[in-house]
Amino acid sequence: MYMEIEQEIRSFLMSRRARITPEQAGLPYAGGNRRVSGLRREEVAMLSGVSVEYYTRLERGKLSGASDSVLEAIARVLQLSDDEYAHLRDLARNVTSTGRVRMTRTRKSNPINGSVQQVLDSMSVPAIVQNERLDMLAANRMGCALYSDMIASSPRPVPNFARYAFLDPRSESFYIDTDASHDLIVSSLRAAAGHDPADRELTGLIGTLCACSQDFAQRWAKHNVRRHSRGRQLINHLGVGRLDLEYNDFALLLHRGLHRHLHRRAGFRQL
């Protein structure tokens, strides 16, 4: 099962178009009643410098072959963030002219080797390695201690942050700001789905979460995209209590789709 990529493109562009008013796009106020809350297709086409017919075709999912200049113009009109623009480019790259998902080379399920684990173990802060599906593939001792509840409660050999957050009731007491944590997870999975729509495990995970969690399904339908390279997280650890942590995310060289996640107490600066 693969992502229905034309539907993904259509829903993403329509959701971004609906949030931009004519005034925000720099169009003069025309008055009267509008049947749409945001921009019309005709207005997006005009502001992007393409024909209405061509933009309509793009919004229907026919992004294959769209030039960088056209994608850039659409991103400017729809006021896409950097992460949203990257998502749009990913979708254009991964859709074929026949509307199918462009297949990519199969990757190893867990390419963590001894050298990666040694690097993690040498760190003096909680450190983990996760993939784009938010599977926790490796961790040092402090990382395991930080997420000990998720590891212990995982019904699968590889713990998954999304499954824990939306399908395990214990996560509600672990994440202090549950709403922000859930938004972070969903928007990260949305970016991952655009980056690799041929990932069957990812598509299956998203399907399971949509079917089993109404909260996830509602957030997923918003089509929000964000890649979280750094931020702040409030958690309530069973053994330590409340922790205010800063995290940084680094891509692992030579391992496409894997990221090293480092945590430290907010306000702490290591010398």
Secondary structure by P-SEA (a helix, b strand, c coil): cccaaaaaaaaaaaaaaaacccccccccccccccccccccaaaaaaaacccaaaaaaaaacccccccaaaaaaaaaaacccaaaaaaaaaaaaccccccccccccccccccccaaaaaaaaaccccccccccccccccccaaaaaaaaaaaaacccccccccccccccaaaaaaccaaaaaaaaaaaaaaaaaaaccccaaaaaaaaaaaaccaaaaaaaaaccccccccbbbbbbcccccccbbbbbbbbbcccccbbbbbbcccccccc
